[in-house]
Amino acid sequence: MTAARAGADRVSLGVDFGATGVRALFAGSGQQVRRLDLPADGPPWLGCAPAGSGVLPVTFPSLKSLVAGGRSVPWRGQSVDVDTVVVRLFRALRERVEEQADAWVAQTVVSVPASFQSAQRQALRDAASEAGLTPVRLISDSMAAVMGHTTDRDSGTFLVYGMGYEGFELGLVRGVRGHCRALGYVGAATSGGRAFDEAALESAVRLLLAHRGPASVTGAPAEVWLGLRERAQRAREALTGPPAGDGAAVTDFAALTLDLGTGPALRMGITRPNLDAFLEPHVRRTVRRAQALLDESAVPRGDVDTLLLVGGGTRMEQVRAGVAGLGRRTAHGPPELLALGALKHAVRLGGGGAPSSRSTALEEGLLEPADPARDTLADAPALTATLFPLDAPSDAPADGTPAAPRQDVARARDLARQGRRQEAVALLRDIVTEARELLAGLEAGLGTGADGGADGGGSVSMGAGAGADPGASAGGSTGASAGASTDADAGPDTGTGTGTGTGTGTRAGEGRPEGAGPPERQDQPDAEGRVVRQRPGRTTERQLARARLLLESGRYEQAVQASHRAWQEATAHADRADVLDAMIDVHCAAAMADMSPEHFADAERWLRCAYGHDPTNERVRGLLARRTFRHAEELHRIGARDEAIEALGKCLVWDREHPGAEALSRLLGRDGRNRRGRGDVLD
């Protein structure tokens, strides 16, 4: 390209530097905006690294989060410094723009989070300069979103709600005819796509640990974990709404195959109610932060003209429903909105369009990094999931009845002869565990009888509680909580679904995981046409007995999982109301067995799950209020005032007249006045 042409033909470039990819738009002054298609062999946007702590042994940092960190990533068979990767990326952008536009890039603007730190910003500027993109400016994502959404004639106050892979960020921006001013930012990394997907994998790891032991989650290469993360993301997307434009239907159940190369593959199921219960406190926390931002900026909620949703996380139905009402109207930003806003700013800086208000100031006012002690969700529940058998083998009966997967000693011998010793060992452990649990039930008088081996569905129980202590004492009552008897009277017929109030009901024969075996037998008419009610099948009774045994041995998560499998087996049975009551009893007993703060997240998750199955159950509502109030008391006792206030507020949601709430509220208020006197800052 000659110097004369370079001086005559100039284009501006707008870049959205995201966590899972880059979007770029370019245009000359007064020209049509064009999208830049990036090469398919781009850099690895997500990596896999050992986790410093927690259940999940790995974590999945984005390339974006590693900028200026002195880290390397594998790319094209080599270990390449992250900053060098960014230089190559920017150089590829510049070369492709110049090739497609037959012009040189005169102005570049890159959109980054307000939480991007000074060292990261400088590293981006240095990388762009080394790649030949000069001058380069940075603009916050919130500002780019507003500039991309509005025209030079628009005015208003915008609350930008962004939720992407690395977390959420809220920006309050006031725009007046092309002049934009940021009023404030707030954000955190604990609620976003990365946190949600890692929560699903944590559930998988917990199930594998309980089912097969620590060796089952060690030694897997990074490629295997990255593939599992992708499957977890697809499962989440299936349960939270379709990605824009693909037309996929929302489902109430998603399966995730677990295959780390340490034994036979397993399948984990996640239901819509369980995911809803997991996401709800995350969304509620972002709404609370949004209100705090409005209060600090002295902007009433009614003065927010537009709530602007950006980022992949805002496509989740749970998020959209939870943030409704933060603005007078809601706008859903398209995927390329940030790149468009960056491009508009670049064009203005290059002399085209309306002048931007205090252009250099758009790079100032960085969001302070979240305090790790405050950037947490103390009561965030774990994501509940269930293990179930893999699909039936190819030699299933011709009549379509699912055959039981071959899970016996002969199968283990076959695996051993084939050299698949790890799989043989895992299978034998499953068989031994199953036999021990059945024996414990029989000895306690709770088993399936002499012919208990004739399992109605023929499938092997593969739940998280498969490793139950064979020495656990057996009995029919849980002894874990007053009012948590497993001999509840049958309530009114709840119909054939779970009745969660969120459209997650399961009708007879529908919504069952593949490979879970046929449903229990349904009521049959006698010779005179009268319907004879059948007792719940053997599998259901055995799973409920197993749940009670697990409760007595203190294996609460496994007990809840066993009760879920009992309910799934009985979904098509006439006595499903009794099974539903028994399942809810197990949930309640597990939740109320331990009042320590460390147990609260699981307790609330189990109670919310029970409430999702039967929203009319006043007992469950009462236990939710009681358990949350006890949690607030414990938090106040250990000095965690902010968390105690939040827990007390949740208690009053379940029971506005809870005894003791007023007295605890006064105590917390007095403590707050004392803390403010010492200069403490509250969230």
N, C-alpha and C positions, 0 to 999 in steps of 0.2 A: 504494500500500500504506500503510495507516494505521499510526501509531506504536504503537497498541495491538496490532494484529496482528503488527507487526514484533517487538514484545517477546515475543509468545507463540510465534510460529512461526519457528524457527531451523533452519538446516541447516549441515552442515560440508562442505567441498569439498577433495578430494584431487586434485592435479595432477601428472602426469608430464610435465615439460618436456623433451621429447626433441629429437633433432637433426633428425628428419624428420617431426615432428608432435607434437601434444599429446593426451594421453589424460586424461580427467577423470571422476571419480565423485563423487556427492554423496549424502548421507543425513542425516536427523535422528537424534537419539538414540533407539536402539531401533527404527529404521525400516529398511526394506529398501534396500539399495544400488541406486542407479540410475545408469546411464551417461548421460553428457552428449554428445549428438550435436552436433558443431560444424558451422558453416555450410560449404557446399562452396567458397565463394569466399574461403578463408582466405589467410593470408600466404604468400609464396614461401619455403618452408622451405629450399630449396637454391638457391644462387646460382652464378654463373660469373664468375670474376675472372682477370685475367692472372696467370700464375705467375712468380715471381721467378727461378726457375732450373729446370733439368731438361729432359727431352725433351718432355714435355707442355706446350704453350704456355698452358694454362689450368688453373685449379684450381676446386674446387666446395665453397666454405665453406658451412656451415649457418648459418641465422639465429641459432641458439643460440650458435655460436662467435663471432658478431659483437657480442653484447651488451656494452655499455659500451665499444665500440671506436670510437665516433664515425663509423660507416659508415652509408651509405644503401643501400637496395635498391629496385628497381622494383616498384611495387604499384599496381594499378588505374590505370595510365597515368601515375603520378607517381613521383618519387624521394622516398622517405620514410625518415627516420632510423630505424634499427633499434630504438632504445629506444621510439620513438613507436609502431612496429608492435607491440611487446610490450604497451604500454599498451592499445592497441585490442584486442588478443587477450584480455587479462585482463578488459577491460570487457565484451566479448562473452560470455565465460564467465559472469561475474556476472549479466548480464541474462538469459541463457538459463536459468540455474539458478533465478533468482527467478521467471521466467515459468512454468517447468515445475513448480516445487515450491510456488509461491504462498507463499514464505517468503524471509527475508533470510539472506545468508551471514554466519554469526557467526564462523567460524573457517576459515582456509585454510592448507593445508600444501602446499608445492611440493617435489617430488623433483628433485634436481640431482646431478651427479657430485661426488664428493669433491674432484676436481681443479678444480672451479669456483672461480675466484679471488675475493678479497674485493671487488674493484670490480664484478665480474659479479654477485655475490650482492647487493650493495647496489643495483645497477641493477634487479634483479628485485624487491626489496622496494619500491623507489620506484615502479616501474611498477604493482605490485599496489595500493599505497596510492593512487596517482592514479586507478586504475580503480575504487576503492571497495571493494577487498578488504582490510579491516583487521579484526583483526590478521592478519599472514601470517608463517608460519614456514617455514624451509627444512630439509630432511632429506636426508641422503646417499642415493644410489640403493641402496647395499648395505643400509643400515638399513631403507629402505622395503621392499626385497625380503624381508627376514627378517620384518618385521612383517606384511607381506601374506601370507606363507606360513604363519605360525604362528598359534596361538590363545593365549589367556591361560593355558592349562594346559600348553603345550609348553615344553620346555627342550632345550638342545643347543648345539653349536658349529657354526657355519655358515660355509662358504667360498663367498662369492658371486662367481661368475665372470660378469662382464658383458662382452659384446662387441657394440657397436652401430656406428653410422655413423662416429662421430668417433674410435673407438679401443677399447681394452679397459681395464677397471678391475676390480681384485680387492679384495674387502673381507672381512675376517675379523671375524665378529660372534658374540658369545656371548649367547644369550637364555635367561632363566630366568623362566618364567611371566609373560610380558608385559613383563618388564624386559630391555632390550637394551643392550649395551655394545660399542662398536667397539674391536677390538684392534689394528687397523692397516689401511692401504690401500696399494695400489701400482697403477700404471697407466701407459699410454703411448698416444700417438696414431698410432704407425706400424703398428699391426695392427688393422684394422677395415674396415667396409664402404667407407668413402671411399678408404682406401689400396688395397684390392683392386680397386675399380672403376677408379681412376685407373691402376693397373698394367695393366689390360686396355687402356685407351686409350693408354697409353704404347707398348704393343706395336703397336697400330694405327698410331700416329704413326711408329714406326720403320719399319714396312712401307711406309707411304706415302712417307716420305722416301727410302727405298732404291729405291722403284719409280718415283716421279714427281718427286722433288726437293723443296726447301724450300717452293716456292710452293704445294704441294698442301695444306699444313696452316696456311696463314695467311689471314686475312681472313674466316674463317667467323664469323657472328654468335653471340652467346651462346645463342640459342634452339637453334641447330643442335648446339652442343656439349652442351647439357643433354639434348637428345633422344638423342644418342649415348651419354651417360652412362646414361640409363635403359635403353637396349638392352644396354649392357655389364652392368648389374645383372641384367637378365633372363637373360642368358647365364650369368652366374655362378650364379644361383639354379637354373637348369636343370641345372648340373653338380654342384651341391653338395647337392641334396635339395630336395624341394618345400616351399614355405611351408606353414605349419600349416593343415591343413584343406582344401587345394584338390585333393588327390588326384592331383596330377601325377606322372608317372613320372620317375625320374632317368635322364638320358641320358649317353652317353659322348662326345658331340660337340655343340657349340653353335656356331651361325654368327652373325656380327655384320656387318650391312651398313654399309659406310663410305661416306657420301655427305656431303662437306663443301661441295659446290657448286663444286669446283675441277676437275672432270673427271668422267668416267664413274664411276658407283658401283662399288665393289669389295666383295668379301665376305671376311671374315676368319674362320677356323675355330680354335676352341680345343678341345683334347681333355681328357678327364678326367685321364689320367696327367700331362699338363703342368700342369694346375691343381693336382693333388695335390702335385707337386714344388714348386710355388710356395708353397702354403699351409703345407707341413710345417714349415719353419723358423720361420714366424710362430707357429704353435701351440706348437712346442717352446719358443720363447722365453717365451710366457705361462706355460707349465708351470714353467719354471725360475724365473720371477718369483714364482709361487705358492709354490714350495718355499722360496724366500728369505723370503717373508713369514711362512710358518709357522715357519721357523728363528728369525727375529728376534722373533717373538711367543712363542717357547718352547712351541709347540704341535706335538706330533708329528702326522704325517699320519694315523696311526691314530686320533687323538682327534677328527678332523673327522667329525661325525655326518652332515652333509648337504652335498653339493656342489650349490649352487643355481645353475642356468644361466638367465641373463636376457639379453635383447637379441636382435635379429634375427640377428647373426652366429653365435649358438650354435645356430641351426637347421641350420647346415652340418654335414653328416655328418663331414667331416674334423676339425672342431673337437670334436664330441661324442666321436669315437673317440680323439682325441689327449689329452683331459683326463680320460678315464676313469681312475679310481683315485685321484683327489685327495680323495675322501671315501668313507666306508663305503657310502653310497647316493647316488644322483644324482636330483635333482628338476628338471624342466623348467618354468620359470615361464611362465605364460600372458602374453600381451601386456599385459594390464592389471594385472599384479602390482604394479608400482611405484605406480600410481595408487591401488590398494587399500591398500597400506601407508601412503601419505600420508594417505588418508582415515581409516584407523584412528587414526593419530596425531592428526589434527584432532579426531576425536570425543572422544578422551581429553582433549585440551587443553580441549575445551568442557565437560567434566564428565561425559561418558558413558564407560562401560567402565572397565577397570582403570587405575589411575594409571600414567603412563609414568615410567620411571626417568630422572631428571635431564633433563627435557624440553629445557631450553635447551642442554644439552650436545650434543644431536644436531646442532647447527649448528657445533660446534667441530671441531678436529682436521683442518683442511684438508690435502689431499694436496699436497705440494710440487710445483711444476711440473717436468716432466721436463727434465733438462739436455739441450739439443739434441745435445751431443756423446755422450750416453749413450742418448738415445731414438732409436737407429738400429738397423738390422739390417745390420751390415757385410757379411754373407755372403748377404743376401737375394737370391735369383735373380730375374731378370726373368721375366715370364710369356711362355712360348713360344706363338706363334700362327703361322698359315699363311694366305697369300692363295690364293684359288682363284677360277675364273671364276664369273660370275653364272649364273643359270638359263638353260637353252636358250630361244631365242626361240619365239614362238607358232607359227612355221611349221615345227616339228619334223616329221620323217617320221611318217606315219600308223602305222607298225609299232611306234611307241613308242621307237625308238632315238634317244637324245639327239643332236640336231644340233649341230654346232659353232657357237658364237656367231660372227656375221660379224665378223671381225677382219682386214680387209684394206685396201688403199689405196683401193679403190672406196668402202668404208664411210667412210673419212676424208673423201673428196671430198663424199659426201652430207652429212656433218656440217658441213663448211665451207659448203656451199650453204645449209644451214638456219640459218647464223649461229652455230653452236655451235663456235666456233673453239677454245676451250680443250679441249673433248672431242676434237676432231680432232687437235690437237697431242699430247695425251696418248696417243691411239691410235697415232699415227705413231711416237712414241718407243717404245711397246711393240713395234711391228713391227720397228723398227731394232735394238732390243736383242736381240730373239729371233733375228733374222738374224745378228747378230754372234756370238752364242753358238754358233749352229749352225755358222757358218763356222769358228770357232776349233776346234770339235770335229772337223770334217771335215779341217782342215789337220793336225791332230795324229794323224789315223788313229783317232780315237775316235768319229767321227760315226756316223750311221745308214745310210750308204751312199748310192748315187746316188738311190735312191727314198726318202730319208729324209723328204721332205716329206709322205709319206703317213702321217701320224700316226695311230696306232691309234685314239685317241679323238677326234681332230679338234679337241681343245681347245687353247687358248693357255696356255702357262705364265705365271702371273702372280705368281710368288713374290717374296720380298724381294730375291732376288739378280738381278732382272731388269736392274738397272743395272750388271752386271758389266763390269769394265774390258775393252774389246775387245782391248787390247794385252797382256793377261795371257798369260804363257807357258803352253803346253799340255803335257800329259804324262800318263802313266798312273799314276804313283806320286805320293803326296802329299808326301813328303819332310818332313812336319811332325812326325813322331814315330816313334821306334823302336817296332816292333810294331804299327803302325797300317796295315799293308798293306791295300790294297783288293782283293787277290786271295786272300781267305780261303778255306780249304777249306770245303766245304759241311758243316755240322754236322747233327745229327739233325733230323729233320723236326719243326718247331715247331708244326705244326697250322695251322689257318686263321686264328688270332687273334694278337693282339699279345702275349698271355700276360703281362700285367703283374702278375698276382696280386691285382688290385683289381677284377676283374670287368669289365675294359675291352676284352676281346677283340673282334675284328671277324670275323665269319664271312663266307664268300664272298658277295659281292653285298650285304652289309649294312653299315650304318654309314658309307657313303661320302657325302661332301658332294654335295648336289645341284649339278648343273652341272659336276661334275668329270670327266664323260665316262664311257663304259662301261669296265668292268674289262678287263684284258688277257685274251686268249684262254686258255681252259683246255686241259688235256690232252685229246686226242681218241683214241678207239680206232681202230686200223687195220682193214684188211679182215678180219683173222683175230681181231679182238676184243682185241688187245693194246694197252695204253695206250702211246702215243708221247709222250714228254715234249717239250713245246715250249720253245724258248728264250724268255726274257723278251721282251716286246714292245718295239717301237722307242721308245715313250715312256719306258719304264723305263730302257732303256739310255742314252737321251739324258740323262735327268735325273741318272743316276749319273755320266756323263761330265762333265756340267756341274758337279756337286758337286765332283769332283776338280779341275777347273779353278779353281773358286772357292777351294778350299783353297790351291792354289798361289799365288793372288793375294792371300791373307790375308783373304778375305771369308768369315769362318768362320760367321757367323750365316746368311748366304745359302746356304752350302754345306750346312749342316744342314737348312735348309728344303727344298733341292732333293732331298736324300736321303729326306726324309719323303715328298715327292711320288712319288718312285720306288717307295717301299714301298706307298703307297696304290694306285698303279697295278697293282702286282704281287700284291695281296692274294689274288686268286682264281687265281693261277698256281701251277703245280706246283713251279716253281723259286723260290718265294718265300723259302725258307730261305737261298738264296744272296743274294737281294736284302736280306734281313734282316741277314745278316752284313756286306754291303757298307755298308748304312745305319749299322750300329753302328760300323764302321771309320771312317766319316766323322765321327761324333760323337766318337769317341776322339781322332782326329787333331786335330780342332778344339779339343778340351779341353786337349790336351797341347802345343799349339803355342806357347803363351805362358804363362810361369810367374809373371808379375807379379801383385801383389795386385789390381790393377784388373780383371784378366781372370778372377779366380777365380769370381765370381758366375755368369758365363756358362759357364765350364768345368764347374762343378758341375752346373748346370742340364742341360747336354748329356749329361754322364755319367749323371746320375740318369734322364734320359729314356731313354738306352740301357739302363740297368738295368731300367727299367720294361718295356721291350720284351722283355728276356730276363733274368729274375732268376736264372737258373742260370749266367750267364756269369761265371766266376771272373776272367777278364781284366778285365772292367769293374769288378768289386769291387776288384781290385788297383789299378787306375788311380784309382779314387775315393780309396782310402787314400793312394796316392802323391801325388796332386794336393793333397789336403787337408793332408798332412804338409808338403809344400813351402810351402803357404800359411801354415801355422802358423810355419814357420821364417822366412818373410818378415815376418810380423807381429811376431815377436819381434825381428827385426833392426831394425825401425823403431820399436820401443818400445811397440807396441800389445799389452800383456801380456794384458788381459782377452779380447780377440778371439783371441789366440794360444791361450789355454787352451781356449776354446770350439772352435776349429778342431782342436786336438790331440784333444779328446774325440771329435769326429766321426770323426777318422782312426781311432781305436781301435775305433769301432763297426764300421768296415769291415774292419779287420785288428787284432785284439787283440795280435798279436805283431809289430807293425811295427818293423823295425830302426830304431833312433834315437829311438823315442818315449820310452823311459825317460830317456835323456840330456837330451832337450829338456824333459821334465817336471821334472827336477831343476833345470835352468836357470831355468825359469819359477817354480818354488817359491822359489829363492834370490832372484830379482828381487822376488817378492811380499813376502818378509820385509824386504827393503830398503825397499820402498815403504811398508809399514806403519810402519816406523821413521820415515819422513818424514811420516806422518800422512795418507797417501792413503786414500781410501775406495773399496772395490771393490764392483762390482755383484753 
